[in-house]
């Protein structure tokens, strides 16, 4: 098989929030940069139906799991744009308290990067007209109970309210990195290679000098002075462990946080059509001090119904009324900690995560509060998928659910924000990379993805990852320039 | 122009490697067994003798009946060698031939085990363990490598269809059921599997097999796909509220493979959007 050989000053693996941002910053600074992406580039018109999108843009077709009881699906993107192409386009700045606490860039150093990123991505609060009925019905409940609900900030430009953020924006309104930082980087001279899967490293005299891998038609090798891994908080640590890179601290893969999430669905008498409008239009941060964030979530009928309980005639009755179902999500700033290990067989990673009792109680607390809001809004039935009350038909049942014994295994979870597996730290004993995202024990290796965030942020992390990558890449460009 | 070399999956390559090993084992063992078959038993008997135990293998005779059975044994080895060679050369085309080897090894394992239970001679146990391990290794590697363009075999397809009919039967709130869209849904399910890693495809296939036998463990009278509609629904709903997170996840996972394809028609969504606007 033919082997293509590339050389560059900096080679970046991954085109998601971290990799694409770093490429744009480095290329603009005049650094010869190569961007390597395992997935393909998709134009908005390529996105197709839900299952086609999942097949094309999700790692493993969307079936990526953290093992535990219960197992937790963690969907990841696999295309130019990484997970930014399938996220809900929600943008948060990192909480100041978290930034002050971590051993990474200070708030003063990070804030200009946040501003740059937000400007490029057109980040702004969603217009109320885009929020849809999923928001309106919950707002009704919030107004009755005196709880604040507010539109979330998004990286959108000209949103047509397709409701398909999680399956690739069909109108190109979402400012994911495939539409922002990747084109910026290419315009500034970066070479992008898609469908290139990195499988191995090239060492010379013990020093990392390049990467090699496979393409659909052969093999490739890339030689670079600096290598930046930005494959995500699950794949990057597994890759480091497999190839024994930067493992001196013994912290690689440890400290996995995922923001465990679940949702409550509520059936109403009226038509909701929750899938029309921004899927994650609004949030309730009333209980943020308890590490709880409620964020909108809505899905097309297939994924929505497959997560609702029942079979046979009962399930069909529910399916016939799918347009009357509203859903809202719950996200916990987790105290549980998981771990990433090398993949087994052809899997890129193995993630292990067991929810602890404290997080389980937080999840139940949030489900009950959300249930109260939905009942106040006029919901007939709640679907929690949580044992022992997967279906709740009254406030009495909700109270019973609040006081019953609940176990982690009784919940049905998902997660969307893996972080922490190659944490930033002041020394090589407690983390994997420096505040500039340089590996403590491998000077020409940098990590620029969610894995460097050393804690559960409590908010969607894409802007934080981008700002950290911006900050790290700017420092690196300055060093290379010198 | 030579035919292009197929791009095998890692699982197919592992299976091919095992087939090459098996081919050489049978092909080179064949003349050895023919020429020195009688000495093999004597040689094996030397080991227990060294440990002070009675020789387990019956001493080989030299009569015509021994030669007769030896020829039959050698001919079976020739068949197995040819099967392994064909499968190793093209696992996708000739893979199903492996059933011949599996059948031979299963029968010999069962017979040896039976004789060991009846007789207690450790020679039978050694035979059962040897052939049993060959059977298991071959079956597992084949299961992993099962044709990559198919993903679900006939049995698994029947179980998945049964899950579909259970969750979305005909009649009720709307007349159509899973049966009316079965082929499209199964094709979609196969395509969902086609982008997953071998490990995850295997997991789904094992889930299907597990869900089929689980009713027997829970007091139902037969396999899931043979249960009547009401019993199947009752079983599936029980599975969904099972205390074991893994089993509940299994129910949710299988439901995803039937419900998402069933509703993966943009018409419903477009209709809802149009009506609202």
Interface residues (C-beta under 8 A of the other chain):
Chain A: X49 X50 X51 X54 X55 X60 X61 X63 X68 X69 X70 X71 X271 X273 X275 X276 X300 X301 X302 X303 X305 X306 X307 X309 X310 X311 X312 X313 X315 X316 X317 X319 X320 X323 X344 X345 X346 X347 X387 X388 X390 X408 X409 X410 X412
Chain B: X9 X10 X11 X166 X167 X168 X169 X171 X172 X173 X174 X177 X188 X191 X192 X193 X194 X195 X196 X197 X198 X199 X200 X229 X232 X233 X236 X237 X240 X241 X243 X244 X245 X246 X248 X249 X252 X255 X256 X258 X259 X260 X261 X262 X263 X264 X265 X266 X268 X269 X272 X273 X276
